Amino acid sequence: MTYENARKAIEYMFTKYYWVSQEINLYPDNYQGTIANHNEFLRINILPSNSSANYGGSKNLEGLVIISIYVKAGEGQKRVMEIGDILDVLLQHKNTSNIIGGVEIKGPELGTSYLTIGGLDPANKALYSAKYTIPFQSYGE
């Protein structure tokens, strides 16, 4: 499993109709461009944390997908929890292998998520934040 294939496969999950129909904007963690809806958006960070080789040289890869959730402040945790549930339907316990551009991309399997409430965003007090974290693991190519 290459790092790039893991990234492509995980990001591809966000092109599926279920996600697109939610109309929640998702940006890479280091995105510097214009954010379409400043009241609600997500940032994704795919973090490989460990790798190993199997007999024969195939590579196992594991890590975390961390999605920062930003919603309008002052409305409690309801929307954060709703988005966490939407992400669970899309990602939790899913195999991310897929056909992308006519080429099979072997992707990692996603595990069980957890949500960590962050509170008011220090950079923008008009936003309330949380981190949705889900582990991933591949079993070689």
C-alpha positions, -999 to 999 in steps of 0.1 A, spaced: 0 0 0 15 33 -10 8 65 9 -6 81 -22 -30 52 -29 -42 54 7 -49 91 3 -66 87 -30 -89 59 -18 -99 78 14 -105 111 -4 -125 92 -31 -151 83 -4 -161 119 -4 -171 118 -41 -199 93 -34 -235 105 -38 -243 100 -1 -216 126 9 -222 150 -20 -259 151 -12 -251 164 23 -237 197 8 -210 200 34 -178 215 21 -146 195 27 -111 209 23 -76 196 28 -61 204 62 -36 229 47 -60 245 23 -53 283 19 -80 292 -7 -115 306 -3 -139 287 19 -174 287 4 -195 286 36 -177 301 66 -204 289 90 -200 252 83 -171 233 67 -147 204 73 -109 199 70 -94 165 63 -60 153 74 -48 118 65 -20 108 88 -1 76 83 14 65 116 30 31 111 40 7 84 55 -27 81 63 -53 54 49 -87 51 69 -118 40 72 -112 2 75 -74 5 39 -62 6 35 -32 28 10 -27 55 1 8 64 -20 22 93 -29 56 106 -57 80 113 -81 102 93 -88 133 113 -116 155 101 -119 189 118 -156 200 119 -165 236 121 -200 248 126 -217 281 136 -211 288 173 -239 294 198 -261 266 187 -248 238 210 -234 204 199 -264 193 178 -249 200 143 -215 186 153 -231 153 164 -252 152 132 -221 156 110 -203 129 131 -232 105 123 -231 114 86 -194 107 85 -200 74 103 -224 63 76 -199 72 49 -167 59 66 -170 37 96 -160 0 90 -157 6 52 -131 -8 28 -120 21 6 -107 1 -23 -123 14 -55 -120 19 -93 -107 54 -99 -103 66 -135 -105 30 -147 -77 19 -124 -82 -2 -93 -69 16 -62 -64 -6 -32 -74 14 -2 -72 8 35 -100 -4 57 -115 21 81 -123 13 118 -144 27 145 -146 65 149 -147 88 178 -156 125 182 -137 150 204 -154 183 211 -130 212 207 -153 241 217 -150 276 203 -124 278 176 -94 299 189 -89 315 154 -125 324 149 -149 326 179 -179 325 155 -172 288 149 -176 258 172 -152 229 165 -148 192 169 -124 165 157 -138 133 140 -111 106 142 -112 72 125 -83 48 122 -73 30 90 -53 0 82 -42 -17 50 -31 -53 47 -5 -50 19 -7 -48 -19 
